[in-house]
Amino acid sequence: MIIMKDVYKTYPNGVTALNGISVDINQGEFVYIVGPSGAGKSTFVKLMYREVEPTRGQLMINNMDLSDLKEKNVPHFRREIGVIFQDFKLLSKLSVYENIAFALEVIEESPKNIRKRVMDVLDLVGLKNKARFLPDELSGGEQQRVSIARAIVNHPKIVIADEPTGNLDPETSWEIMKVFEEINARGTTILMATHSKEIVNSIKKRVIAIEDGLIVRDQHRGEYGYES
Ligand SMILES: Nc1ncnc2c1ncn2[C@@H]1O[C@H](COP(=O)(O)OP(=O)(O)OP(=O)(O)O)[C@@H](O)[C@H]1O
């Protein structure tokens, strides 16, 4: 559950990226965040994993109040959130297996549990046979599958994806969307910032449109609403 009340974000250089955002997102929803370049989409999703902090306003995520979250509670908060980026952000010297296991090792899982959970999640994204490969030895779509696997291996309640298909060709993008739908079908909330008119208009979900730091549209099974 995500609750935002009158959230503002002004960066240190004086640019106000969010201008009073209020929104409720329930557990299990699939939400696209759309809008023109520079509208505030990335800032909006970055608030959700505490990459940026609001200048003003209230933000509750998974029953935790981010306005007064203590530093010592940040790791606990982040464990409930999986994040996926346009450029994958995999560790190039680690294998596929190690990239995913890393997320578990830091929370002190036993080696046996780690192996089972990594292999289960690789199975889900269809990459069990590439566990020993290095990221460079994979296609873009495969690398994005690894980053999805890494994001969900801790079973987070919320998955945040900032332009996850931005570097992928259309066919690969559809395959990645199937993986997101599968994760959502298991009850995980998905928040996806995207510029893909084709995806938003074909795989219908809730659409939140942001322009000049404000929510200008919030529609169930909405359209993309801009020229691509
Ligand atoms: N770290 C930062 N410091 C200063 N200004 C920033 C920072 N990050 C973003 N901005 C500014 O905030 C505004 C919103 O940016 P944001 O990245 O949230 O937009 P966006 O909708 O995600 O854009 P795009 O679709 O191009 O990725 C822009 O004017 C941008 O220049």
The ligand as an SDF file (V2000), in Angstrom:
LIG
                    3D

 31 33  0  0  0  0  0  0  0  0999 V2000
   19.0780   15.1540   -9.2590 N   0  0  0  0  0  0  0  0  0  0  0  0
   18.4760   16.2150   -9.8010 C   0  0  0  0  0  0  0  0  0  0  0  0
   18.8890   17.4580   -9.5280 N   0  0  0  0  0  0  0  0  0  0  0  0
   18.2700   18.5250  -10.0840 C   0  0  0  0  0  0  0  0  0  0  0  0
   17.2090   18.4640  -10.8990 N   0  0  0  0  0  0  0  0  0  0  0  0
   16.7520   17.2470  -11.2120 C   0  0  0  0  0  0  0  0  0  0  0  0
   17.3610   16.0590  -10.6930 C   0  0  0  0  0  0  0  0  0  0  0  0
   16.6900   14.9910  -11.1890 N   0  0  0  0  0  0  0  0  0  0  0  0
   15.7110   15.4850  -11.9710 C   0  0  0  0  0  0  0  0  0  0  0  0
   15.7470   16.8370  -12.0050 N   0  0  0  0  0  0  0  0  0  0  0  0
   14.8270   17.7400  -12.7180 C   0  0  0  0  0  0  0  0  0  0  0  0
   13.5010   17.4740  -12.2560 O   0  0  0  0  0  0  0  0  0  0  0  0
   12.5700   17.5000  -13.3400 C   0  0  0  0  0  0  0  0  0  0  0  0
   11.8480   16.1680  -13.4300 C   0  0  0  0  0  0  0  0  0  0  0  0
   12.7930   15.1700  -13.7960 O   0  0  0  0  0  0  0  0  0  0  0  0
   12.4460   13.6100  -13.8530 P   0  0  0  0  0  0  0  0  0  0  0  0
   13.7150   12.8870  -14.1440 O   0  0  0  0  0  0  0  0  0  0  0  0
   11.6940   13.2440  -12.6390 O   0  0  0  0  0  0  0  0  0  0  0  0
   11.4640   13.5930  -15.1260 O   0  0  0  0  0  0  0  0  0  0  0  0
   10.9600   12.3770  -16.0310 P   0  0  0  0  0  0  0  0  0  0  0  0
    9.4940   12.6110  -16.2220 O   0  0  0  0  0  0  0  0  0  0  0  0
   11.3660   11.0940  -15.4290 O   0  0  0  0  0  0  0  0  0  0  0  0
   11.7250   12.6060  -17.3830 O   0  0  0  0  0  0  0  0  0  0  0  0
   12.2090   11.5370  -18.5100 P   0  0  0  0  0  0  0  0  0  0  0  0
   10.9640   10.9800  -19.1140 O   0  0  0  0  0  0  0  0  0  0  0  0
   12.9660   12.4080  -19.4860 O   0  0  0  0  0  0  0  0  0  0  0  0
   13.0640   10.5250  -17.8210 O   0  0  0  0  0  0  0  0  0  0  0  0
   13.3840   17.8740  -14.5780 C   0  0  0  0  0  0  0  0  0  0  0  0
   13.2790   19.2590  -14.7760 O   0  0  0  0  0  0  0  0  0  0  0  0
   14.7920   17.4850  -14.2110 C   0  0  0  0  0  0  0  0  0  0  0  0
   15.7370   18.2860  -14.8810 O   0  0  0  0  0  0  0  0  0  0  0  0
  1  2  1  0
  2  3  1  0
  2  7  2  0
  3  4  2  0
  4  5  1  0
  5  6  2  0
  6  7  1  0
  6 10  1  0
  7  8  1  0
  8  9  2  0
  9 10  1  0
 10 11  1  0
 11 12  1  0
 11 30  1  0
 12 13  1  0
 13 14  1  0
 13 28  1  0
 14 15  1  0
 15 16  1  0
 16 17  2  0
 16 18  1  0
 16 19  1  0
 19 20  1  0
 20 21  2  0
 20 22  1  0
 20 23  1  0
 23 24  1  0
 24 25  2  0
 24 26  1  0
 24 27  1  0
 28 29  1  0
 28 30  1  0
 30 31  1  0
M  END
$$$$
